[in-house]
C-alpha cells in the first residue's frame, strides 16, 4: 500500500483499538451512539477450536442508513469492517455494491498484538444517486457467488456531489450604495441561501426572497444543499457608487486634463449651475490610449496607461451630488499606448499591421489596436466595467471602427467584414454592461448612416445593441452640396436637419435613438454663437431635444446655450 494509505489506515486502527480498550475497561461496548464502530449484525459465524459455531466479533464503520454524502465527504468516503478480536473473522468477507461483486485484493490491516484488524472499501469514485454496499460471507469460505453468500451488514446511503443550481432573478441591474434591495432567485428546494448576513431556506419550488438593507458593496450569494454542496455567484448584487438618470442628454465634452484644470472646469461648472447642461461627457480613455485616472485593470497598469490626474470615484460622487450625470467616453481601438506595448512585447496580432508585417499600422493615430482580438476587446470592456462600478452613468464608445481613409493594412484574425466585427464588439459590450444598468452609446461618423463600409460602421446593426448612436454631424466637416446643402458651414441649421433625417431613417425600428454630436469650435467659425444656436435649434425642430457638444479643448460659448435652471 502507499505511504498515504498506510498512514491513514494505521491512524484509524489505532483509534479503533483505543476505543475498544476504553470500552473493555469500563465494562461497556461501543455502539453507533458512542462515536465508535457499530457492532456486527446478529448473524455470521466462525468455527472455534472445538468445532462449535461462534459469532464473528465485527464492527462496521460507514454512513448511517439514509445518510447524504456530499462532494466534500465523497473525496474521502470509505467503509471499514473491523475484527475486534480475531483477524481470521475477515478472511472470507466480500463487498457487493448495488448487487454487483466489487471485491478486490483488499489487504487486511492489523495492529500488532492487539487482535484488531480491518478491511476497507474506498468509495470515492461513486456517482450521484442511491447506493447499497453490503458485506457478505461465503458459506463455504470460498469465493462469494450469487445465491451462495450471507449478508452480514448493508450500508444504505445517497451520494449527491453535484452543487445546487443558483439563479438571481432580481435585481437584474446594479443598485447604488446605501439602497435597500429585495433579492429574489431560484435554487434547489430546501437549500439554504446566504447573502451577506442574511439567510433563508428555499421553498419547495426552489424560490427564495431576501430583504437587504443599505447595501454597502458587491455581495456574493451562496446556496448550500442538504449534502453540504455549495454554489456561489460572486456578483449576485452588483453595486455602483451612485447613479443619476436623465431622460435627455444635454452635455459638453471635457478631457480629463481639462476637468483637472480650474480655468477650463469653472466655466463648465457655471453652465451646470445655470441649467444649460445636465450632464458631463468626461474622457476616461483618450485618443492616446491614456486613462484619466489610476485604473486597477491589470493590463492598464502593465502598459502604463493610467497617467491621468483624476480620482474617478470622487469626481463621479461630486457630480452626482449636484444631480449631474456622468457620460464616460472611452476611445476603444485608436490606442497607440496599447499598440506600442503589444508590438514590443511580442503580441503583434493585437494591432493592425502594415501589409508586409514589418511594423504596426500608425496612419494618423500612432497605433490602432485590433478590433477583432479577444484580448483587446476584453481590455476595453474591463475599463468600461470598472467605470460602471465607479458610478459612471453612460459608457460612450468612440473609435469603434476601422481606420478611415486607407485600405492598405492587415487586420490579423479578421473573419468577415470590419462592419461585422464592430457590431460584435458592440454586442459584447452591451452584454458586459447590462448588469450595471448603465446607458450604452457610441460616437459614429456622420457618413456612416449611408456609407457604412467607408468606416466600418453598420448603423442599423449597431443600433440593435446600443441605447443611442451619436453621429458626429459637425457643419464644418461637410463638403459643399452634401445632402443638398450648398454651404454646410454657413448653413448649420440646414445641414443638421438634413443629416438627422438620414439618421432617423437608419435607426428606424431599432433599439437605439439618435443623440447627435454638434460643435462649438473656432474651426471655420464665422459667427460661433449663432452657429451653435442654429445647430441646437435644428435638432430640437427635428424632434430631438438632446445633444452632445464638441470642443477638443473644452472651451465653450455659454451665451449660445439656453438656461433651463
N, C-alpha and C positions, 0 to 999 in steps of 0.2 A: 504494500500500500504506500501511497505518497506520504511525505512528511506532514502535509496539512491534514490529511485524513487521520494519520496516526495520532497527531496531537489532539484532534477533535474527539476521536473515539476514546482515547485514554482519559481525557478530561471527563467525558460523560460516564465512563465506567467508574472512575474514582468517586464521582458524585453519587452514583447508584450504590457503590459499596459503602460509602459513608452513611447514606440514608438507611440502608439495611442494618448497619451496625447500631445506629441510634434506635431503630425500631426494636431490635432484639434486646438491647439494654433496657429499654423502657417497658418491654413486655407487650408491645403492640406491633402490628404490621402496617406498612404504608398502604394507602389506597388512593383513589382518584382525588379525594378531597385534601390530602396532605401535601400535594405537590410532587409526590414521588410516583414511581411506576405503579400501574394498576395491577391487581392480582390476576392470575390466569383464570379463564373461564372454567367452569366446573366440568371439564371433560378433557380427554387426553390422558395417556398413561404410559408407564415405562416399567420394565421388569427389574426387580431388585435382586440381590444376591441369592435369595431363596426361591426365586421364580414367581413370587407373588406380585400382583399388579400394584403399582404405587403411582400416585398422581404426580404429574410434572409440576415443578415449582417454578412457574414462569411469570414474568411481568411484561405487559405490552404497553409501549410508550408511543403516543402519537395524538393527533387531534381527537377530541371527543366527537361522539355521533352528532352529525349535522353541522359541525364547525365550518366556517367560511374561511378559506385560505386566500389571502391577497397576494399581490405581486411581491411585496417585501418578504413575506413569510415563505413564498414559493421558492425563493432563491436558496433557502437552506432547509427545505422541507425533507425530513427523513423519519423513518419509523424503526423502532427498536423492539426486539424480543430479547428479554433478559432471563437467563437461567440463574436463579438465586443461589442454588447450592451445587449444581452438577452441570458442567458444560455438555455432557452427553445428552441432556434434555433437548439440545438444539440440533442434534445430529440429523434427524430425518425431516426437518421442517422446510417448508417451501412457501413462496409468495405467489398469490394469484391476484392479478389486477383486473377488475371488471370481468372476472371469469376466465381470463387468459393466464397461462403459466408465464411468469416473469422471473423465475428463479435463475440466478447466475451463480457463479462460484464465489458466493459471499463468504468471506473469511469469518471465522469465529474468533472474537476478541476476548481475551481473558485478563483479569487482574491476578497476577501470580499469587498463589497461596490463599486467595480469598474465596474461591469457589464461584465467584461471579463471572459470568461470561455473557456475550451479547452478539447477536447478528443484526444487521441494519439493511434497510431498503431505502436508497436515496430516490426521492420522488420529485426533484426539482425540474424535471422535464415534462411534467403533466400539463395537458391543455385544460382550458376552461370547461367547467361542467361538473356533474355529479360523478363521484368515483367510489368504488368499494375495493379495499385492499384486504385480502384475507391471509391469515397464517394457517397453513394446513399441515397435517402429519399423515404419512403413509402408514397403512395398517401393517404392511409387511416390512417397513423400514427401508423400502427401496424408493424408486422414483415415484413421484405423485402423478397419478393419471386420473382422467375423468372417471368418476364413479368409484375410485379406489383411494379416497382420501377422507380425512376427518378434519373439519374446520375447527380450529381452536379459538380463533378470535377474528373479528371483522371490524375494520375501521371504515366508517361511512362519513364522507366529507365532501365539500364542494370547493372547487378551485375557481376563483374569479380574479384574474390578473389584469384584465382589460380595464383601463381607467374609465370613469363615467364621462359621458359627453357633457359639455357645458356650453351654453349659448346665452349671450346677453341680448335681450330683446330691446330694452330701454335702459338708459338713454342711447340713442343712435349717434349723437354728436357730443362734442366736448361741452363741459359745463365750466363756469367761471369759479375761481376760488371763492369760498365762503357761501356758495349756494347750497341749498338743501336739494337732495336728489332722491327720487323714487326709482329704485333699480329693480327691474323685472327680468326674469330669464327662465331657462329650461335646463333641466339636468335629469339624472336618474331618479326615479321615485325613491323617496326616503333618504336621499343623500343630504349631507349637511353642507350648507353653503356659507362661506365666511368671506366677508368684505370689510376690511378694516377691523373694527372691534365688534361689528355686528354679525350675528349668526342666525340662521334659520334652517329649518328642515323642509326639503322639497315635498310637495304633496304627492298624492297617488298618481297624478298625471305628470309629475316631474317639474311642475311650475313652482316658482317662488317669487316673493317680493320682499325687498328690504328698504327701509326708510333710513336715509343717511342725512345727518345734519352737518351743515357747514363743511363741505368737502375742502380739505386743505391741500391736496396734491393728488397725483395719479394713484389710483387704487387697483391692486390686483384682486381677482376673485378666485377662490379655491372651492371646488366641490370634492367632498370626501365620501365615498360609498361605504357600505356596511363592512366591506372587506379591508378597508383602510387605503384603497387606491385613491389617488388624487389627480385632479386636473386643474391647472391654473391658467387663467388668462391674465397676462401681466397688466394690460391696459383696459380692464373691464370698465373703468370710469376714467375717461381721458379728461384732463383738467387743463384749462388755459388760465393765464394770469388774470385776464379780464376781457371784456368784449363790448364793442359798441356797434350797433347795427344802424345802417342808414338805408333809406329806400331809394334815394337818388344820389349819384356821385357828382359832387362839385369840388374839384381839388386842383392843386398845383403840384408840380414836380419839385422835389428837393433832393440833391445829393446828400450823402451822409456828411461830407465835409461842410456843405452849406448849413445843415442843421446844427452843426457844432460851432458855427461862426455867428456871433450875435448880430453883426452887421447885415447878414443875409436872413437870419432866422427872425429877427424882430419885426420886419415888415410883413412877413407871412403870419406871424403871431397876431399882428394887428388885423389882418384880413380874417383870421379866425374869430377874433373878438367882435368884428363888425358883421359877422354872419355872411361874408362874401364867399367863403368856402366852408364846407362841413367835414372835411377830411384832409389828410395829408398823404400825398404819394411820396414815400421815402425810399430811396435806394437801399436795398440790402446787399445786393451784389451788382457791381457795375461793369462797364464795358472792358475794364482792365482785368476782370476776374477777381477783384478785391472785394472783401466783405467789410461792411461798415461797423462791425462790432467784433468782439472776441468770441468767435464761433467755437463751439465744442464738438463740431463734426470732425471726426478724426482726420479725414482726408484734407479738410480745410486747414487744419493745424499742420499737417505734414507738408503741404505745398506752400505754406506761409501766406495764405490768402487773407487772414483776418487782421488787417492793418488799420481798420477804421477806428474812429475816436469815440463811438457811441456805446453807452450801456443800454442795450436794446430793451431789456425789460423795464428799465426806468423810463426810457423815452416813451414806450407804449403806455405805461402807467400814468405818466404826466398828461399825455394827450387824452387818454380815456377819462381822466378826472375832469377834463373840460368837455366831455362828450364829443370828442373828435375821433373819427375812425382812422385807422392806420392802414394804408394800402402799400404793401411791401413789394417793390419792384425787384425782380430777380432776372438779370441778364443771363440767359442759360448757356448758349453754345458759343458765343463770341467770348473767348476766355483765354487770353494769352498767358495768364498765370498758370492755369492747369496745363495748357498745351506745351509750354516750355518745360515744365516739370516732367510731364509724361514722356516727352521726347528724350530728355536727358536720363530718365530712369528706365528706359527700355520698354515703355508702354506705348509704342508708336502707333498701335491701332486705336488709341484713344483720340487721335487727332486726324483731321483732314489733311491729306498729303499732296505734295507736288506729284505730277504724273510719273516721274521717274523714281519716286520713292526716296529720293536723296535728302529731302528736307520736308518739314511740315508747312502746310499752306498758311501764308500770312495775309496776303492781299492788303486790305486797309484795316485789318483787325489785329495784326501782330500775332495771330494764332486763333484758329477756330476749332473747337473740340468736336468730336464725332457724335452726332446726334442719334446714331444707331447703337452705340456701345453701352452695354448694361452698366458698366462702372461709372461712366459719365452721367448717364441718366440717374443712377442711384445717388450720385453726389449732389446733383441739383435737387432731387426730391428730399434728401436728408436736410438740406438747407431750408427748404420750404417747410418741412415738418417742424424743424427747430423754431422757425419764425412763428408758426401757428401755435406752438406750445407757449411761446412768449406772449401771445395775445394779439399778434398781428391779425387784423380783421379780413384783409383781402391779400391773396397772392396774385400779383400781376406779372405774368411772364413776358419777357422781351427777348428778341433774337431767338425765338423758337422757329428756326428756318434754316435754309441753306445759305451760304454766302451768295450775295447777288452780284450780277454783272459779269460773271465768269462761269464757264463750264469745264475748264481745263484743270481739274483736280480729281483726286481719288478719295472716295469715302470707304474705308475698309469695312467689310461686312454688310454693306448696303444690299438689301434684297428688296426688289420692287422699286417704287419711286420715292424721291425725297418727300413728296407730299404725304404718302402713306406712313413714312417713318415719323414725321412730325405729328400726325394725327395720333399715332400710337403713343408718343410721348405725352400728349395731352390727356389721353385716356388713362395712362398710368398715374399721371399727376392727380387727376381727378379722383382716382381710386384711393391714392395715398392720403389725400387731404380731406376726403369726405367725412371721416370720423371726427374731425375737429370742427365741423360746421363753418369752415372758412369759405368765404366767397372766392371764386376762382376765375380769373380773366387772363386775357393775352393781348398784348400790343401787336398789331399786324400792319403790314404795308397797305397803303391806300389802294394800290393797284391790284391787290390780291383778290378782291371780290370778283373781278372778271378776267384776271391774268394770273391764275394760281401757280403755273409752272415757272414763272419768272423768278419766284422767290421761295417756292416750296411750301405754300400755304393754301390748302384746300379749305376754304372758309365754310361751306356747308357742312363738311365732315368735322372740322374743328368745333363748330358751333354745337355739336351734339355732346361735347364733353366739357363745355365751359359755361359759366354763368353769364359772361359777356365777352364780346370782342371789342377791342379798342383800336379802330383803324386810324392811322396817322394821316389825316386829310388836310395837312397844312397848306394854306393857299400859296405860300411861297414856293412849294415844291412841284406844283403842276405846270406843265408847259402850255403855251398858247393854244387855245382851241380844245383843250381837254374837256370832254363831256359837253361840248358845245359852248363853252365859256371862253370868250375871246381873250381875256387877260385875267386869269385867276387871281393873281396877286393884287390886282386893282379891283377885283370883284369878289371879295371874300364871301359875301352873302350868297352869291350865285353858285360859286364852286362848292361851298359846303352843302347847299340844298341839293345840288346835282349829284354829288357823291353819296350823300345819305340815301337818296332814292335807290341807287345801285346796291348799297349795303343792306338796306332793309329787305330788298328782294333776295339777297344772297342768304340771309338767315331766316327767311320766312318759314314758319313751322318748326324751327329748331328750338332747342333749349335756350341758347344764348340770345341776349339782346345786344343792341349796338350802343356803346358809350364812346363817342369819338374823342380822339386826341385833337385839340386845337392848339394854336400857337400864340404866344405872347413874346415875340422875339424882335430884335432890331434887324434881323436879316431881311433885306429888301423892303423894310418898313417905310411907308410914305406918310402915314398918319396912324401911328401904332395904337393909341387908344381906340380910334374909330375901327381899325381892323379887328381888334379883339371884340369890341361890342357887336360888330356885324356877324362875326362867327357865332357868337353866343345866341344872337337873335335868330340866325338862320337855323340853328339847332333846335331852339325852342319852337319856332314856327313849323318845323318838321314834326313836332310832337315829342321831342326828346329833351327833357329839362335836366340833362346831366352831361357832364363833360370832364375831361382831364386836360389841364393846361400845361403846355411845354415851354420851358425856357431852360437851356442847358446850364446856365449859371445861376438859376433860381432868383432872378431879378424880374419882378413883375410891375405892372402899371395898375395900382389899386383903383385909380379913378375910372377904369374901364369896367369895373365889376359892380353888380347890383348888391346893395346892402340888404340883407334879409334878417338881421338880428336886431 
